[in-house]
């Protein structure tokens, strides 16, 4: 990945909250790259209706919510910044809509991606994969934050890695990886998962 990304090149767009866990961002990017799909990652900035610099502090990110990053997540240095300038939109900060923050980031990224696929990561590390042709409330793939479900806490795959692979597989047309979900209710004979 070059130091300055071309916003018009085909790539999965990864938008993350400025306080998103750096390790989750790194794993998301690794999951995409393992599948051989290009990506552009950048911290979410102010909402498109407000003017000002991106909260990532990168001059190449601009004020758009899905602009390119000058960071190189593939080298292990995610393009995460601190919210030193600008005010994150309601989808970018924790609050009443925090559960939907990753979904909103992913949907906006998908709409701007030339590959129609975007990823959103909220401040807790919840990762959502979205496709531009899906409605906002119906993301393609959701990976809960570490510890959010019993199974997520026990999962041997690092948080974010499976979601990155899912986004890349949407682009390439391959089957999606198995989702990490809450444990099913057990207790009825013959209904326990294999």
VEXNU-376809 format. One record per residue: z, x, y of N, C-alpha, C, CB in turn. Coordinates in Angstrom, 2 decimals. Atoms other than C-alpha are relative to their C-alpha. Glycine has a CB too. Layout:
BEGIN
PT       npz       npx       npy      capz      capx      capy       cpz       cpx       cpy      cbpz      cbpx      cbpy
PT         Z         X         Y         Z         X         Y         Z         X         Y         Z         X         Y
...
END
This chain:
BEGIN
PT       npz       npx       npy      capz      capx      capy       cpz       cpx       cpy      cbpz      cbpx      cbpy
PT      0.00      0.84     -1.17      0.00      0.00      0.00      0.00      0.89      1.24      1.21     -0.96     -0.01
PT      0.06     -0.80     -1.21     -0.90      1.39      3.40      1.13     -0.35      0.95     -1.35     -0.18      0.68
PT     -1.09      0.22     -0.94      1.53      1.69      6.27     -0.25     -1.23      0.87      0.18      1.24      0.89
PT      0.34      1.18     -0.78     -0.31     -0.98      8.27     -0.86     -0.90     -0.87     -0.73      0.37      1.34
PT      0.69      0.93      0.89     -1.38     -4.00      6.25     -1.03     -0.82      0.76      1.00     -0.92     -0.69
PT      1.02      0.87     -0.54     -4.52     -6.03      6.90      0.40     -1.44     -0.30     -1.42      0.34     -0.58
PT     -0.46      1.37      0.26     -3.36     -9.65      7.35     -1.05     -0.88     -0.65      0.43     -0.63      1.28
PT      1.06      0.82      0.58     -6.74    -10.94      6.15     -0.35      0.42     -1.43     -1.23      0.08      0.86
PT      0.34     -0.41      1.36     -6.79     -9.09      2.83      0.65     -0.95     -0.99      0.44      1.45     -0.27
PT     -0.58      0.88      1.02     -6.21    -11.14     -0.30      1.28      0.60     -0.57     -1.01     -0.26     -1.14
PT     -1.29     -0.49      0.49     -2.56    -10.79     -1.27      0.96     -1.17     -0.12      0.57      1.10      0.93
PT     -1.11      0.94      0.05      0.50    -12.75     -2.32      0.89      0.36      1.18      0.79      0.08     -1.39
PT     -0.88     -0.25     -1.14      2.63    -13.13      0.81      1.44     -0.25     -0.41     -0.39     -0.88      1.21
PT     -1.42      0.10      0.30      6.35    -12.51      0.38      0.74     -0.05      1.32      0.50      1.21     -0.89
PT     -0.80      0.18     -1.22      8.54    -13.87      3.20      1.46     -0.05     -0.41     -0.42     -1.30      0.79
PT     -1.42     -0.02      0.36     12.22    -13.12      3.08      0.88     -0.11      1.22      0.33      1.27     -0.77
PT     -1.01      0.08     -1.05     15.28    -13.90      5.14      0.40      1.43      0.35      1.26     -0.86     -0.46
PT     -0.40     -1.35     -0.37     16.36    -10.82      7.12      1.22      0.52     -0.76      0.27      0.06      1.48
PT     -1.19     -0.40      0.74     19.63    -10.81      5.16     -0.16     -0.16     -1.51      1.19     -0.80      0.47
PT      0.24      0.14      1.43     18.01    -11.29      1.74      0.40      1.29     -0.70     -1.49     -0.35     -0.30
PT     -0.38     -1.22      0.73     19.33     -8.88     -0.90     -1.21      0.91     -0.21      0.64     -0.37     -1.36
PT      1.09     -0.97      0.10     17.17     -5.75     -0.79     -0.44      0.20     -1.45      0.41      1.34      0.62
PT      0.35     -0.20      1.40     17.31     -5.37     -4.57     -0.85     -1.16     -0.54      1.27      0.15     -0.85
PT      0.80      1.15      0.43     15.95     -8.90     -5.10     -1.43      0.15      0.55      0.64     -1.34      0.49
PT      1.32     -0.22     -0.60     13.07     -8.16     -2.70     -0.75      1.08     -0.77      0.12      0.39      1.49
PT      0.63     -1.09      0.73     12.35     -4.91     -4.52     -0.49     -0.47     -1.36      0.97      1.17     -0.17
PT      0.38      0.49      1.33     12.29     -6.67     -7.90     -1.15     -1.01      0.08      1.22     -0.65     -0.69
PT      1.12      0.94     -0.19     10.02     -9.46     -6.61     -1.30      0.78      0.15      0.24     -0.92      1.24
PT      1.20     -0.82     -0.23      7.55     -6.85     -5.37     -0.42      0.72     -1.28      0.25      1.02      1.14
PT      0.32     -0.69      1.26      7.78     -4.94     -8.66     -0.63     -0.97     -1.00      1.27      0.63     -0.61
PT      0.56      0.99      0.91      7.09     -8.13    -10.63     -1.45     -0.32      0.33      0.82     -1.26      0.04
PT      1.37      0.26     -0.43      3.94     -8.77     -8.59     -0.89      1.20     -0.34     -0.06     -0.31      1.52
PT      0.80     -1.20      0.21      2.73     -5.18     -8.80     -0.23      0.29     -1.47      0.68      1.19      0.64
PT      0.18     -0.21      1.44      3.27     -5.02    -12.57     -1.18     -0.79     -0.55      1.26     -0.39     -0.76
PT      1.12      0.84      0.44      0.67     -7.76    -12.91     -1.31      0.42      0.68      0.29     -1.48      0.30
PT      1.20     -0.51     -0.63     -1.79     -5.82    -10.73     -0.53     -0.83      1.15     -1.05      0.13     -1.00
PT      0.41      0.87     -1.11     -1.85     -8.26     -7.81      0.54      0.60      1.30      0.51     -1.46     -0.21
PT     -0.48     -0.55     -1.27     -1.64     -7.06     -4.18      1.00     -0.94      0.69     -1.17      0.26      0.94
PT     -0.99      0.80     -0.72      1.19     -8.22     -1.94      0.19      0.52      1.41      1.34      0.00     -0.74
PT     -0.44     -0.35     -1.35      2.32     -8.21      1.66      1.38     -0.61      0.16     -1.02     -0.51      1.12
PT     -1.37      0.49     -0.17      6.07     -8.50      2.32      0.46      0.23      1.43      0.95      0.69     -0.99
PT     -0.54     -0.12     -1.35      7.79     -9.13      5.64      1.18     -0.93      0.17     -1.08     -0.31      1.06
PT     -1.13      0.86     -0.33     11.03    -10.50      6.97     -0.49     -1.17      0.83      1.10      0.79      0.76
PT      0.36      1.19     -0.76     10.79    -14.01      8.34      0.47      0.17      1.43      0.62     -1.28     -0.62
PT     -0.33     -0.11     -1.41     10.75    -14.09     12.10      0.32     -1.36      0.56     -1.14      0.63      0.77
PT     -0.24      1.29     -0.64     11.22    -16.85     14.62     -1.04     -1.01     -0.45     -0.03      0.15      1.53
PT      0.95      1.05      0.37      9.56    -20.17     13.97     -1.25      0.15      0.85      0.62     -1.41      0.18
PT      1.25     -0.15     -0.73      5.90    -20.33     15.03      0.03     -0.60      1.39     -1.12     -0.61     -0.78
PT     -0.04      0.63     -1.31      6.84    -22.54     18.00      0.71      0.86      1.04      0.69     -1.34     -0.10
PT     -0.68     -0.85     -0.96      9.00    -19.84     19.56     -0.71      1.33      0.10      1.48      0.21     -0.39
PT      0.65     -1.27     -0.21      7.63    -16.68     21.06      1.02      1.11     -0.10     -0.71      0.04      1.37
PT     -0.91     -1.14      0.07      9.08    -13.23     20.63     -0.29      0.83     -1.21      1.45     -0.45     -0.01
PT      0.24     -0.90      1.11      9.19    -10.31     18.24      0.62     -0.50     -1.29      0.53      1.37      0.32
PT     -0.52      0.34      1.31      9.81    -10.67     14.54      1.39      0.55     -0.16     -0.91      0.52     -1.11
PT     -1.35     -0.50      0.22     13.38    -10.30     13.39     -0.01      1.23     -0.88      0.87     -1.08     -0.62
PT      0.08     -1.23      0.79     12.15     -7.48     11.15     -0.10      1.20      0.92     -1.20     -0.05     -0.96
PT      0.08     -1.09     -0.94     11.61     -5.43     14.28     -1.26      0.84     -0.18      1.22      0.89     -0.13
PT      1.22     -0.74      0.26      8.20     -4.29     13.05     -1.07     -0.44      0.98     -0.47     -0.19     -1.45
PT      1.01      0.36     -0.97      5.47     -4.14     15.64     -1.22     -0.62     -0.66     -0.41      1.21      0.80
PT      1.16      0.57      0.65      2.84     -5.06     13.05      0.28     -1.39     -0.55     -0.46      0.89     -1.12
PT     -0.32      1.31      0.57      4.71     -8.16     11.86     -0.30     -1.12      0.98      1.45     -0.06     -0.41
PT      0.29      1.02     -0.99      4.23    -10.03     15.12      0.99     -1.15     -0.07     -1.40     -0.52     -0.17
PT     -0.92      1.13      0.00      5.78    -13.42     15.69     -0.40     -1.07     -1.00      0.08     -0.60      1.37
PT      0.39      1.01      0.98      3.91    -15.29     12.98      0.93      0.04     -1.18     -1.45      0.21     -0.46
PT     -0.96      0.07      1.10      5.97    -16.46     10.05     -0.52      0.60     -1.28      0.39     -1.42     -0.23
PT      0.50     -0.61      1.22      3.70    -14.87      7.47     -0.86      1.22      0.30     -0.80     -1.01     -0.81
PT      0.75     -1.18     -0.36      2.44    -11.76      9.17      0.28      1.14     -0.95      0.33      0.42      1.42
PT     -0.16     -1.12      0.91      2.09     -8.45      7.37      1.20      0.85      0.37     -1.25      0.84     -0.01
PT     -1.12     -0.89     -0.20      4.78     -5.86      7.04     -0.50      1.42      0.12      1.01     -0.13     -1.15
PT      0.35     -1.40     -0.05      4.62     -2.25      7.99      0.82      0.79     -0.99      0.19      0.56      1.40
PT     -0.80     -0.66      1.03      7.18     -1.48      5.27     -0.79      0.11     -1.28      1.31     -0.74     -0.25
PT      0.67     -0.16      1.28      6.25     -0.42      1.78      0.96     -0.34     -1.11     -0.55      1.43     -0.17
PT     -0.93      0.40      1.03      8.25     -2.45     -0.71     -0.25      0.68     -1.33     -0.06     -1.46     -0.19
PT      0.27     -0.63      1.28      6.49     -0.74     -3.61      0.63      1.37     -0.12     -1.49      0.10     -0.23
PT     -0.62     -1.31      0.06      8.07      2.57     -2.68      1.50     -0.09     -0.10     -0.39      0.81      1.20
PT     -1.44      0.16      0.13     11.53      1.11     -3.03      0.68     -0.19      1.34      0.59      1.18     -0.70
PT     -0.58      0.21     -1.31     12.04      0.69      0.71     -0.50     -1.33      0.52     -0.36      1.16      0.98
PT      0.47      1.31     -0.43     11.79     -3.03      1.38     -0.07     -0.11      1.50      0.89     -1.09     -0.55
PT      0.16      0.20     -1.43     10.72     -4.22      4.77      1.01     -1.02      0.49     -1.43     -0.44      0.34
PT     -1.03      0.92     -0.49     14.01     -5.92      5.44      0.62      0.60      1.24      1.09     -0.27     -1.09
PT     -0.59     -0.46     -1.24     15.59     -5.72      8.82      1.23     -0.81      0.29     -0.99     -0.08      1.16
PT     -1.15      0.77     -0.42     18.53     -7.05     10.67     -0.44     -0.94      1.10      1.16      0.91      0.47
PT      0.42      0.97     -1.02     18.32    -10.10     12.89      0.45      0.44      1.38      0.56     -1.38     -0.31
PT     -0.41     -0.53     -1.28     18.58     -8.03     16.06     -0.71     -0.66      1.17     -0.23      1.48      0.03
PT      0.70      0.67     -1.08     16.00     -9.94     18.06     -0.60     -1.29     -0.52     -1.10      0.91      0.60
PT      0.55      1.29      0.41     14.70    -13.47     18.00      1.05     -0.81     -0.74     -1.23      0.20     -0.88
PT     -0.91      0.88      0.71     16.40    -16.43     16.45     -0.73     -0.58     -1.20      0.54     -1.13      0.92
PT      0.69      0.55      1.17     15.50    -17.33     12.86     -0.07     -1.51      0.07      0.70      0.42     -1.27
PT      0.13      1.45      0.04     14.22    -20.86     12.34      0.99     -0.57     -0.99     -1.44     -0.41     -0.37
PT     -0.95      0.63      0.91     16.29    -23.38     10.41     -0.31      0.32     -1.45      0.02     -1.50      0.20
PT      0.35     -0.35      1.37     14.37    -22.45      7.26      0.36      1.44     -0.32     -1.49     -0.22     -0.23
PT     -0.27     -1.41      0.21     15.31    -18.80      7.75      1.47      0.36      0.03     -0.72      0.79      1.02
PT     -1.42     -0.33     -0.07     19.08    -19.04      8.15      0.80     -0.96     -0.86      0.50     -0.03      1.47
PT     -0.85      0.87      0.79     21.95    -20.47      6.16      0.51     -1.13      0.87      1.18      0.79     -0.61
PT     -0.46      1.17     -0.72     23.13    -23.91      7.17     -0.22     -1.21     -0.87     -0.72     -0.16      1.35
PT      0.19      1.20      0.79     22.64    -27.51      6.11     -1.27      0.02     -0.84     -0.03     -1.19      0.90
PT      1.26     -0.05      0.73     19.06    -26.76      5.02     -0.14      1.29     -0.80     -1.16     -0.15      0.95
PT      0.08     -1.30      0.68     19.94    -23.45      3.31     -0.62     -0.11     -1.38      1.38      0.60     -0.11
PT      0.58      0.17      1.34     18.98    -24.83     -0.12     -1.52     -0.06      0.06      0.54     -1.26     -0.67
PT      1.45      0.12     -0.14     15.47    -25.44      1.21     -0.61      1.19      0.72     -0.33     -1.27      0.74
PT      0.53     -1.12     -0.77     15.12    -22.15      3.13     -1.03      0.78     -0.77      1.12      0.91      0.43
PT      0.95     -0.76      0.81     13.42    -20.25      0.31     -1.26     -0.81     -0.25      0.63      0.41     -1.33
PT      1.16      0.86      0.24     11.14    -23.22     -0.39     -0.88     -0.06      1.24      0.45     -1.42     -0.40
PT      0.78      0.06     -1.24     10.07    -23.50      3.25     -0.70      1.33      0.27      0.90     -0.37      1.20
PT      0.62     -1.31     -0.19      9.45    -19.75      3.50     -1.18      0.19     -0.96      1.04      1.12     -0.21
PT      1.05     -0.15      1.00      7.41    -19.80      0.28     -1.22     -0.87      0.33      0.53     -0.37     -1.39
PT      1.11      0.90     -0.31      5.33    -22.80      1.34     -0.80      0.51      1.19      0.52     -1.42      0.29
PT      0.71     -0.56     -1.16      4.50    -21.28      4.74     -0.79      1.23     -0.39      0.99      0.34      1.12
PT      0.70     -1.20      0.45      3.59    -18.00      3.05     -1.24     -0.38     -0.81      0.94      0.90     -0.84
PT      1.14      0.43      0.82      1.33    -19.80      0.55     -1.14     -0.54      0.87      0.44     -1.08     -1.01
PT      1.02      0.55     -0.89     -0.48    -21.62      3.35     -0.76      1.09      0.75      0.64     -0.96      0.99
PT      0.64     -1.10     -0.73     -1.23    -18.28      5.06     -0.65      1.03     -0.91      1.02      0.67      0.87
PT      0.54     -0.98      0.95     -2.10    -16.30      1.92     -1.45     -0.31     -0.34      0.85      0.03     -1.27
PT      1.40      0.20      0.43     -5.79    -15.79      1.13     -0.07     -0.30     -1.48     -0.85      1.22      0.33
PT     -0.06      0.34      1.43     -4.72    -16.14     -2.52      0.74     -1.31     -0.23      0.69      1.12     -0.77
PT     -0.69      1.29      0.05     -2.93    -19.43     -1.71      1.34      0.04     -0.72     -0.88     -1.02     -0.66
PT     -1.27     -0.14      0.71      0.30    -18.08     -3.23      1.00      0.74      0.89     -0.19      0.75     -1.34
PT     -1.03     -0.62     -0.82      3.52    -17.28     -1.40      1.35     -0.05     -0.68      0.08     -0.68      1.35
PT     -1.36     -0.08      0.52      7.10    -16.33     -2.18      0.96     -0.04      1.18      0.21      1.29     -0.87
PT     -1.07      0.03     -0.98     10.23    -17.13     -0.18      1.30      0.45     -0.64      0.15     -1.40      0.61
PT     -1.31     -0.47      0.49     13.60    -15.40     -0.58      1.02     -0.32      1.08     -0.02      1.55     -0.32
PT     -1.02      0.34     -0.99     16.69    -16.80      1.12      1.08      1.08      0.04      0.62     -1.37     -0.31
PT     -1.04     -1.02     -0.21     19.79    -14.90      2.23      0.90      0.21     -1.21      0.85     -0.38      1.18
PT     -0.83     -0.15      1.21     21.56    -15.51     -1.11     -0.76      0.64     -1.14      0.53     -1.35     -0.44
PT      0.81     -0.59      1.04     18.67    -14.16     -3.17     -0.73     -1.01     -0.86      0.85      0.85     -0.87
PT      0.77      1.02      0.71     17.17    -17.46     -4.35     -1.47      0.24      0.31      0.44     -1.46      0.41
PT      1.41     -0.30     -0.15     13.44    -16.93     -4.93     -0.83     -1.22     -0.40     -0.40      1.24     -0.85
PT      0.87      1.14      0.27     10.79    -19.67     -4.75     -1.44      0.47      0.12      0.30     -1.18      0.99
PT      1.44     -0.28     -0.01      7.10    -19.33     -5.59     -0.71     -1.31      0.30     -0.49      0.62     -1.36
PT      0.71      1.22     -0.39      4.73    -21.81     -3.97     -1.50      0.26      0.00      0.46     -0.49      1.39
PT      1.46     -0.05     -0.11      1.01    -22.58     -4.05     -0.39     -0.92      1.15     -0.70     -0.43     -1.35
PT      0.43      0.75     -1.19     -0.85    -23.86     -1.00     -0.40     -1.44     -0.31     -1.15      0.71      0.66
PT      0.45      1.35      0.32     -2.15    -26.93     -2.84      1.13     -0.90     -0.50     -1.07      0.08     -1.04
PT     -1.14      0.80      0.43      1.32    -28.11     -3.88      0.75     -0.54      1.21      0.94      0.82     -0.89
PT     -0.81      0.52     -1.11      3.47    -30.37     -1.68      1.24      0.87      0.20      0.42     -1.46     -0.26
PT     -1.15     -0.83     -0.36      6.38    -28.69      0.09      1.16     -0.14     -0.98      0.47     -0.36      1.39
PT     -1.17      0.23      0.85      9.00    -30.28     -2.16     -0.26      0.22     -1.49      0.49     -1.40      0.20
PT      0.34     -0.24      1.40      7.24    -29.27     -5.42     -0.45      1.45     -0.22     -1.11     -0.98     -0.46
PT      0.41     -1.40      0.19      7.28    -25.45     -5.70     -0.45      0.26     -1.43      1.15      0.94      0.36
PT      0.54     -0.34      1.31      5.51    -23.80     -8.62      1.07      0.64     -0.90     -1.18      0.96      0.14
PT     -0.99     -0.74      0.79      8.51    -21.70     -9.71      1.23      0.25      0.86     -0.60      1.35     -0.53
PT     -1.26     -0.25     -0.73     12.16    -21.37     -8.69      0.88      0.89     -0.86      0.73     -1.35      0.35
PT     -0.95     -0.87      0.67     14.48    -18.54     -9.62      1.30     -0.04      0.80     -0.55      1.48     -0.14
PT     -1.26      0.10     -0.74     18.11    -19.19     -8.68      0.57      1.37      0.35      1.03     -0.79     -0.82
PT     -0.67     -1.24     -0.37     20.22    -16.56     -6.97      0.88      0.45     -1.16      0.85     -0.18      1.29
PT     -0.85     -0.54      1.06     22.19    -14.28     -9.28      1.36     -0.69      0.06      0.16      1.53      0.14
PT     -1.29      0.67      0.07     25.28    -16.14    -10.43     -0.04     -1.47      0.36      0.95      0.69      0.88
PT      0.11      1.41     -0.39     23.97    -19.53     -9.25      0.07     -0.93     -1.21     -1.31     -0.23      0.75
PT     -0.11      0.75      1.25     23.70    -20.73    -12.84      0.59      0.92     -1.06     -1.39     -0.57     -0.45
PT     -0.60     -0.81      1.07     25.42    -19.58    -16.02     -1.05      0.90     -0.64      0.64     -0.91     -1.07
PT      1.03     -0.80      0.65     22.15    -18.39    -17.53     -0.51      1.10      0.92     -1.16     -0.89     -0.44
PT      0.46     -1.02     -0.93     21.09    -16.51    -14.37      0.95      1.19     -0.01     -0.13     -0.57      1.42
PT     -0.98     -1.08      0.01     24.31    -14.48    -14.53     -0.15      0.87     -1.25      1.41     -0.57      0.09
PT      0.13     -0.73      1.26     23.56    -13.47    -18.15     -1.40      0.56     -0.23      0.38     -0.90     -1.15
PT      1.40     -0.37      0.20     19.81    -12.84    -17.72     -0.17      1.52      0.06     -0.89     -0.68      1.05
PT      0.20     -1.45     -0.02     18.81     -9.25    -18.65     -1.10      0.45      0.97     -0.34      0.48     -1.39
PT      1.06     -0.35     -0.95     15.77     -9.38    -16.32      0.62      0.00      1.40     -1.21     -1.01     -0.09
PT     -0.60     -0.05     -1.35     16.75     -8.27    -12.79     -0.41     -1.19      0.85     -0.41      1.30      0.71
PT      0.32      1.15     -0.86     16.92    -11.11    -10.23     -1.23      0.27      0.86      1.19     -0.34      0.90
PT      1.21     -0.09     -0.79     13.54    -11.68     -8.61     -1.21      0.49     -0.77      0.22      0.90      1.15
PT      1.12     -0.60      0.74     11.41     -9.81    -11.15     -0.89     -1.07     -0.64      0.52      0.95     -1.09
PT      0.75      1.06      0.69     10.41    -12.93    -13.11     -0.78     -0.85      1.02      0.97     -0.90     -0.81
PT      0.70      0.79     -1.03      9.51    -14.82     -9.89     -1.21      0.75      0.53      0.96     -0.34      1.15
PT      1.14     -0.79     -0.44      7.28    -11.97     -8.73     -1.13     -0.05     -1.01      0.41      1.45      0.24
PT      1.01      0.09      1.06      5.49    -12.00    -12.08     -0.63     -1.39     -0.02      0.62      0.32     -1.37
PT      0.53      1.38     -0.01      5.14    -15.81    -11.85     -1.04     -0.16      1.10      1.15     -1.02      0.19
PT      0.97      0.10     -1.10      3.41    -15.55     -8.47     -1.30      0.70     -0.35      0.59      0.59      1.30
PT      1.20     -0.75      0.38      1.01    -12.91     -9.76     -0.76     -0.73     -1.09      0.37      1.41     -0.46
PT      0.66      0.72      1.09      0.30    -14.98    -12.86     -0.67     -1.29      0.48      1.01     -0.31     -1.11
PT      0.68      1.16     -0.60     -0.53    -18.02    -10.74     -1.37      0.46      0.52      0.86     -0.63      1.15
PT      1.25     -0.54     -0.56     -3.17    -15.87     -9.01     -0.98      0.35     -1.12      0.28      1.24      0.86
PT      0.90     -0.45      1.07     -4.56    -14.44    -12.26     -0.30     -1.07     -1.04      0.60      1.19     -0.69
PT      0.25      1.09      0.94     -4.39    -17.71    -14.21      0.65      0.18     -1.36     -1.46     -0.15     -0.18
PT     -0.72     -0.20      1.26     -2.03    -16.48    -16.92      1.20     -0.93     -0.07      0.45      1.47     -0.14
PT     -1.19      0.85      0.18      0.91    -18.41    -18.37      1.18      0.56      0.78      0.36     -0.11     -1.50
PT     -1.17     -0.42     -0.77      4.06    -18.33    -16.27      1.11      0.48     -0.92      0.50     -1.15      0.88
PT     -1.14     -0.42      0.80      7.14    -16.49    -17.50      1.00     -1.14     -0.13      0.68      1.24      0.63
PT     -1.01      1.03      0.24      9.98    -18.57    -18.87      0.98     -0.04      1.16      0.74      0.26     -1.33
PT     -0.89      0.17     -1.15     12.12    -19.97    -16.07      1.45      0.16     -0.41     -0.22     -1.37      0.64
PT     -1.44     -0.08      0.20     15.81    -19.25    -15.74      0.57     -1.26      0.60      0.62      1.30      0.65
PT     -0.56      1.26     -0.49     17.57    -22.59    -15.47      1.44     -0.10     -0.44     -0.81     -1.20     -0.51
PT     -1.38      0.25      0.41     21.04    -23.98    -15.85      0.03     -0.28     -1.50      0.62     -1.17      0.80
PT     -0.14      0.26      1.43     22.32    -24.20    -19.40     -0.11     -1.49     -0.27      1.33      0.54     -0.52
PT      0.07      1.41      0.34     21.41    -27.46    -21.06      1.34     -0.49     -0.55     -1.11     -0.25     -1.02
PT     -1.24      0.59      0.53     24.21    -29.83    -22.03     -0.06      0.12     -1.51      0.18     -1.50      0.45
PT     -0.04     -0.16      1.46     25.25    -29.02    -25.58      1.11     -0.87     -0.56      0.23      1.50     -0.39
PT     -1.04      0.77      0.62     27.46    -30.75    -28.06     -0.53     -1.03     -0.98      0.81     -0.67      1.04
PT      0.62      0.93      0.93     25.05    -33.10    -29.79     -0.66      0.83     -1.10     -1.04     -0.93      0.72
PT      0.54     -0.75      1.12     24.13    -31.83    -33.25     -1.52      0.04      0.05      0.48     -0.60     -1.34
PT      1.43     -0.19      0.05     20.64    -30.41    -33.43     -0.69      0.07      1.35     -0.60     -1.08     -0.78
PT      0.65     -0.05     -1.31     20.04    -30.31    -29.66      0.25      1.31      0.71      0.48     -1.14      0.87
PT     -0.24     -1.28     -0.65     21.26    -26.80    -28.92     -1.31      0.77      0.09      1.06      0.82     -0.77
PT      1.24     -0.77     -0.15     18.53    -24.52    -27.59     -0.05      1.12     -1.03     -0.11      0.58      1.43
PT      0.12     -1.06      1.01     17.15    -21.91    -30.02      0.52      1.32      0.48     -1.44      0.17     -0.42
END
